[in-house]
Amino acid sequence: MMEGMPPAAPMDPRVATVVDWFAREARDLPWRREDCTAWGVLVSEVMLQQTPVVRVEPVWREWMARWPTPADLAAASQADAVRAWGRLGYPRRAKRLWECAAALVDRHGGEVPPGEEALLALPGIGAYTAAAVRAFAFGERDVVLDTNVRRVIGRAWRAQPLPPAHLTRTEREHAAALVPADTTASVEWNAGSMELGALVCTARAPRCDECVIAADCAWLAAGSPGLDAAPRRTQAWHGTDRQVRGRIMALLRAAHAPLNITGQASLEDVEPGQLDSCLASLVADGLVTVADDRRGLYSL
């Protein structure tokens, strides 16, 4: 059990309903199968950060076929990991996974540790990922709070249309109090509430008529207030530094030799100053290497 979790109260009927629903309706995802290793679960959790399942699953399968253990990935190069990451976004996650694999080999004999402290000490592993690995790889009682879970709890228990931008201590304590005492049920609740939020209790178009806890949902009972007035967390994409960085990374992933990025026709629409700053940020992040500074050549 995660340190600091409160003793479990009797299971809330809504929690029990979600657990039962998940047992019937859970998607058959490869990282949920019994033969999936803790490493496979860890890789899936890193890939799934702000990335939908439909995009993650084929890349996850390719990664696990190529690097089924941390030692396999650690023996590859960072460039190999970044190339294999493809278009999942945030290539720093690929770099962190590669660093994580090396740390697992160096510190833990190539195995993913079950302890919270050991997981949090790994590169790229924060509180959410550590809790998810403990729950879904090791069957530990923990509180797994992603945006989907927070939205389900916020609506069903507190009549909130959307969770606040930042996780509060009160919100975390309430979520921890809902986790069932039984370890198996706790895992199913964590996975089930996440699934319910991803498929039914969605952010902007919730399918309340399909929700198994609709009859006991505080937000629905209150008339589903506030969703239209809630600010939309959208960000312009075209022309942003994120988009330009992604375009640079796509060129370098496809290249078989160092490239002069500033001479690429596909980047002619990018202002020179923005291109230079994006290149500099990728180099600073350790994602891109200056292969020949005099000739302006870059590589992964």
Secondary structure, DSSP 8 states (H G I E B T S, - for coil): --TT-----S--HHHHHHHHHHHHH----GGGSTT--HHHHHHHHHHTTTS-HHHHHHHHHHHHHH--SHHHHHHS-HHHHHHHHTTSS-THHHHHHHHHHHHHHHHHTTS----HHHHHTSTT--HHHHHHHHHHHH--------HHHHHHHHHHHH--SS--SS--HHHHHHHHHHS-SSHHHHHHHHHHHHHHHHHTS-SSS--GGG-TTGGG-HHHHTTSTTTTTS-------TTSHHHHHHHHHHHHHH-SS-EEGGG-GGGTTS-HHHHHHHHHHHHHTTSSEEEETTTTEEE-
